[in-house]
Amino acid sequence: MRFPTTTSVLIVGAGPVGLTMSLLLSEYGVPHLLVEAHPSTSRHPKARGVSARSMEVFRRLGLEADVRQAGLPASHVFFYRGRDLVDPDFVRTGVAGAPEEGAERTPSPGLICSQDALEAVLLGRARQLAPDGVRFATRLFSFTEGTEGTEAGEAGDGGADGADGAGVHAVLEDRATGGRHIVHADWLVGCDGAASTVRTGAGIAMEGPTGLGHFLSVRFEAPLGAVVADRASASYFLTAPGRGGFLAVDNDRHWIYQHPFDPERDDIDELRGDHRRLARLVRDAAGLPELAVDVRDTLTWRLDARLAEAYRRSRVLIAGDAAHVIPPTGGHGMNTGIGDADNLAWKLAAVVDGAASEALLDTYQAERRPVARQVIDLSLANSRARTGYRIDDELLLTAVYRSSAVIPDPEAPARPPLDPAREHPDGGPGGRAPHLRPAGTAGVSSTLDLVGPGFTLLTRTGDEAWQRQADTATAAGLPVALRPIAAAGEPERADGTDWTRLFGLPADGAVLLRPDGHIAWQTPRPPADDTELLAALRRILSSPSPRR
């Protein structure tokens, strides 16, 4: 395949975040190219917890069923604590925010799906939507900004400051042949991990501690399914005198053992090269001295807690681990990155399409960086908890954004970016649209199914005044889909009390949803002026005049 010479968006890094970005841009009709230095998707399970909010994104992309099929069954989403895998005094707990603990808050609960299996699902769909848009064994060699396509040195030498806004000239290297190709992109998005070449090239610094822990991850096969049949879990945390823990890939033969080590005292390279010692290490940790262990591969990783000082420099943006390195104690790292892609993709699409000004992209950092900051703090607290912690599957559902891409309610109390204690009600400008199952509405099992791919005006009954508002905005070049939740079947209560309970609005109010499902604006009744929705959209998009 020949390399394109131009594209709207160049994405670097084909992990879960980069692949999700590609899928979303394809859904929005944005030309893009995704490159990955490695020859294929991950062979190691790595991250495994896919949270409810990420599953809602995959639901919107039509991938929820495929991801569930690739993951562990819901009956395995528990967390084990014991001295080893055969400890008779083990403790097994579920996730926080499970359905039995309150009203259903999402149609798409999280699950365990190892990263190698998840990436395969995402890549399959990404290639369907953009057959020539994903290139492996291709690394970003360097990039510069400006009108001239001169080749710079390594990416770290070509920063983004002082650019003239004409785009990014990227030098891509084919790792199989050594050949280099220059691609001009309007925007460059780094989804290339904690050691991001894009972030370094843009001159964006990271803040926060490193080396809070060091771990050897051993991927192995062993017949453990029968051993854990009465205690099947997603993660098996070992208590003293045990060390580290086991991660289930299939809760049968495929496993990961996480072994903590001290880089100052342990010769970890020697250990990694000795599969007999590694097998003995696994047997000792499992409490099964005769266990047949087949070590497949290893990797080492370091527990860091870092946050980028900025998410954007001119035409360069970063997402996922390139923007934040989150301790895995909580399972929020990959999911926070998927949330980054969901937030950024529609904004890039609006700018590329001419519906929004570039100022809209500044709201990406304003909305997502505070979320990452709080996730890091919560994950660090988990890592220090002496009595363990529970995975909060629904934590990221509580995200509330504050930026110029949201028209706030001036009377609403201040809220943190995330609400772990669930002290605030769902909904309201900046929050995710609440989930409700309309009864009798064909093909719609949640209000979330009414979202996107553009802006959605959600009403209870589809009043003609709101249709005029939507028609006015659409005629001005800012299309809005009017979606009444009771058009084909009433909600659970025909008197509209669910609508009022969820949104705090009377029956003739309306809620404007962004393409990512967050509430951009809401009002209690149809305004007399048919251009009020249009004015709200222009304000949200940082657009001085609507595109015609």
C-alpha positions, -999 to +999 in steps of 0.1 A: +000+000+000+013+035-009+015+061+018-009+090+015+009+124+012-019+143+031-045+135+057-067+154+081-055+136+112-023+115+118-027+092+148+005+077+163+000+046+184-024+017+177-032+006+212-068+007+225-068+045+226-054+050+191-077+024+177-107+039+194-097+073+180-095+058+145-130+042+149-146+074+161-130+096+134-143+071+108-177+074+123-175+111+119-162+109+084-127+124+091-099+112+068-070+099+090-040+077+091-030+055+121+006+043+124+021+019+149+058+011+153+052-025+164+046-051+137+012-061+152-012-055+181-002-064+216+007-100+223+006-094+260-027-091+279-015-059+297-046-039+307-078-060+311-105-040+329-130-024+304-151+000+325-188+008+320-181+041+303-157+025+278-183-001+271-208+027+264-184+041+238-181+006+222-219+003+223-222+035+203-197+021+178-217-012+175-189-032+191-203-040+226-213-076+217-179-084+201-160-071+231-182-091+255-176-122+235-138-116+237-139-111+275-145-131+306-181-138+317-197-115+342-196-142+368-158-140+369-157-103+376-146-107+413-115-100+432-097-127+453-075-122+483-055-151+498-021-163+507-020-183+475-045-197+450-055-226+472-059-207+505-090-221+522-095-188+540-097-166+509-119-135+505-138-128+473-155-095+466-173-079+436-170-045+420-183-013+435-213+001+419-228-033+409-264-033+398-276-049+430-264-019+450-288+005+434-308+015+404-293+006+370-271+034+358-258+020+325-270-005+299-233-015+294-216-027+326-179-032+324-161-065+320-126-081+319-112-083+284-074-086+280-058-059+259-046-083+232-081-096+227-096-061+228-071-047+203-080-075+179-117-066+180-110-028+176-085-034+148-109-056+128-136-029+128-110-001+122-098-018+090-134-023+079-141+014+082-107+026+069-091-002+049-059+017+041-059+038+073-040+016+097-003+009+092+019-013+115+057-015+115+057+022+108+072+046+133+071+084+135+107+094+128+103+131+131+078+159+127+078+197+121+050+223+118+046+249+092+043+253+055+076+237+045+080+199+044+116+200+054+128+169+072+138+175+108+160+154+131+145+131+157+110+140+168+124+154+201+142+181+181+111+195+163+088+212+188+054+226+182+058+261+196+058+290+173+040+272+145+021+290+119-009+267+121-005+253+086-003+217+098+022+190+106+048+175+083+056+140+096+084+117+085+073+081+088+097+052+086+088+018+073+106-005+098+107-034+074+124-016+046+138+016+062+121+037+037+108+071+047+076+089+037+065+125+044+029+129+053+013+163+057-015+163+084-037+190+096-035+176+131-012+151+149-025+130+178-001+111+200-016+079+215+019+064+217+022+056+254+041+067+284+073+072+264+055+092+237+075+104+208+048+129+200+047+144+235+085+147+235+086+163+201+059+188+211+080+198+242+053+188+267+066+180+301+053+154+325+048+160+362+046+135+391+065+106+407+080+076+390+093+043+403+067+038+430+070+001+423+086-023+398+070-055+385+078-085+364+048-097+344+050-134+335+026-147+309+022-184+312+000-214+306-010-238+333-041-260+341-055-238+368-091-238+358-102-267+381-081-252+409-100-219+409-134-232+399-149-223+433-132-189+435-130-177+399-121-140+398-106-114+375-076-107+398-061-128+425-043-106+450-018-125+473-016-115+509+015-121+531+035-142+530+025-143+493+038-118+469+023-101+439-008-116+423-023-135+394-044-120+365-069-143+347-068-142+310-093-170+305-095-184+341-084-218+326-050-222+310-039-186+302-026-164+331-004-136+341+017-135+373+028-101+385+060-104+406+072-073+425+110-068+425+136-043+437+157-030+407+185-022+431+188-057+444+173-081+419+189-091+387+157-091+368+173-096+333+189-129+345+156-140+360+137-132+327+161-154+308+156-184+331+122-201+324+128-228+350+132-202+377+102-183+365+081-215+365+092-222+401+083-186+410+048-192+396+044-225+415+055-210+448+031-181+444+002-204+434+009-228+463+010-257+439+046-272+439+037-298+412+019-274+388+029-278+352+039-243+340+048-232+305+062-197+305+054-179+273+070-144+277+077-116+302+078-079+304+087-054+331+068-023+341+071+005+366+044+020+387+043+058+379+018+085+386+024+112+360+004+139+342+012+160+312+014+197+318-006+203+286-027+182+263-022+204+232+006+224+216-006+241+184-015+213+159-003+185+182-025+168+208-019+138+231-042+112+246-040+081+268-007+072+285+010+099+265-010+124+285-013+105+319+004+075+334-021+061+360-013+034+385-031+002+376-046-001+411-082+007+401-082-004+365-088+032+352-057+038+330-068+024+297-104+036+303-093+071+310-075+071+277-106+057+258-125+087+274-098+110+260-104+097+225-142+100+229-138+136+240-113+146+214-126+129+182-158+148+178-140+181+184-114+173+158-143+164+134-161+197+141-129+217+134-119+197+103-155+201+090-154+239+095-183+238+120-161+249+149-130+271+154-097+257+167-106+272+201-129+242+206-098+220+209-086+239+240-117+225+258-101+190+254-075+198+280-099+218+301-123+188+303-100+158+304-070+168+324-089+174+357-104+139+353-070+123+348-057+142+379-084+128+401-081+093+387-044+094+395-050+105+430-077+078+436-054+051+421-025+062+443-048+059+473-057+024+462-021+014+459-015+024+496-046+008+510-035-018+535-068-037+535-073-037+497-097-019+475-127-025+452-128-017+415-153+010+409-167+000+374-190+031+372-166+058+385-160+073+350-198+076+345-197+104+370-174+127+350-185+163+347-169+187+323-164+225+328-153+243+297-166+267+270-180+236+253-207+234+280-232+261+289-235+257+326-265+261+349-256+292+369-275+279+399-259+244+400-235+238+429-198+232+421-189+196+415-156+177+413-145+162+380-155+128+393-179+118+421-166+086+438-191+090+467-221+096+444-229+127+463-244+145+433-273+135+410-267+124+375-273+147+346-269+185+343-248+205+319-213+189+316-225+155+329-231+123+310-266+119+298-284+096+323-295+062+313-332+054+310-348+024+293-378+037+273-406+010+273-418+000+239-394+021+218-384-002+189-346-007+187-339+016+216-331+001+250-315+032+265-315+069+262-278+065+254-288+048+221-302+081+210-268+098+211-248+109+180-231+108+157-237+146+157-255+168+182-288+154+196-317+174+210-333+151+235-369+159+244-397+139+261-424+142+235-410+160+204-428+194+207-431+213+174-413+243+189-382+221+194-384+208+158-383+244+146-353+251+167-335+220+153-345+229+117-332+264+122-298+252+134-296+226+106-304+251+080-276+273+093-251+245+088-251+230+123-272+199+121-291+187+151-312+155+154-344+158+174-349+126+194-381+124+216-377+095+241-415+089+241-421+091+204-427+054+197-434+043+233-437+061+267-410+058+293-415+037+324-441+062+337-462+079+311-467+110+333-430+120+326-418+116+361-387+097+349-378+126+326-382+151+354-362+129+379-333+123+355-329+158+341-346+180+366-368+195+338-405+199+332-420+177+305-416+203+277-379+210+284-350+198+263-314+186+266-287+191+240-263+162+239-228+164+224-216+135+202-198+121+232-231+118+252-223+147+276-249+174+282-239+206+265-270+227+273-305+223+287-335+245+291-368+240+309-391+251+280-390+260+243-378+295+238-399+320+218-370+327+195-363+299+170-326+308+169-318+301+206-306+266+199-284+279+171-269+305+193-262+278+220-244+256+194-223+285+181-212+292+217-205+255+224-184+251+192-165+284+198-177+293+163-181+330+155-204+323+126-222+291+115-208+272+086-232+272+056 
